[in-house]
Amino acid sequence: MTKILIVDDSADIRLLLSRSLKSLGYEVFQATDGSEVMAAVQSYEPDLVLLDVSMPKVDGFTALGQLKNDPRTKMIPVIMITAKGHPDDLDTARNLGALDYVNKPWSNGEVELRVQWAVTARQQQLAALEQRKAKAQAASEPDLDELERQAAEEEDSSSGRDRMAS
């Protein structure tokens, strides 16, 4: 099951997003501030983070920067959610590594659609990574037929040495 972490200081927003995403079959976890993001991500291992920009202790941009600067969490897609619709904020979010940016209030179904898109993109990314790993492993492993041929040659050459020694 796909896991989503919602980080927002508004209990109403967390509840609204949580209900909506749970109804689509996602497993949902919540945090109330950017200061909780790293611990929550390490604890829940989400496939996606929905992150508010404006929070009282640690803002979403700072939390996003922490996520993207940590090798263990940098690949987790993050969608920023904010009531601040400033173009500079969108640029900041993208420059820090956010996958998407949603303005509050959002249209009916908008967040769900963007989450679905982000989850699908992440699954495709992980599948491609696994394929590359499998190809690399296969390329570095000797072919079984080649190993058998080499073993037969070694056996033949050692038998020839045995005959010459007798």
Buried (B, 14 or more C-beta within 10 A) or exposed (E): EBBBBBBBBBEEBBEBBBEBBEEEEBBBBBBBBBBBBBEBBEEBEBBBBBBBBBBEEBBBBBBBBBBBEEEEBEEBBBBBBBEBEEEEBBEBBEEBBBBBBBBBEBEEEEBBEBBBBBBEBBEEEEEEEEEEEEEEEEEEEEEEEEEEEEEEEEEEEEEEEEEEEE
